[in-house]
Amino acid sequence: MRIALISDIHGNLAALEAVAGDLRHRGVDQVVNLGDSVSGPLLPLETAQYIMAKGWWSLAGNHERQILNHGPERRSASDEYAHSQLTAKEFAWLQSLPPSISLTAEVFLCHGTPSSDTASGNSRGRRCQGRQP
């Protein structure tokens, strides 16, 4: 099975469509979106609708959490813009996104690290600190 991981789309629908086209040509069987999908100054609503229609497994990143849980005074400009563009349907979808999934017994996926959705990932062989899958 060929699995593609995407992340940090930030409402950039044109880039997402280009990536999705490339993934089709590569014969990818499953796409997993690791979060931070809609926050950004471009097309948050349309990006959410595109991802929802694709049926890809999707996770919540820190920006999904901030859009849902922070009030206007705490949201960044990008988060506030995304919040203003989304409808009840997209908010329900964002609410449904888990922070992590175990794809298999050996593959645990999250945005950031298992203990923080804002920390840098597990690059150069460093083990994630905190909760392990």
Secondary structure, DSSP 8 states (H G I E B T S, - for coil): --EEEE---TT-HHHHHHHHHHHHHTT-SEEEE-S--S-SSS-HHHHHHHHHHHT-EE---HHHHHHHHS-TTTS-HHHHHHHHH--HHHHHHHHH--SEEESSSS-EEESSBTTBSSS---GGG----S---
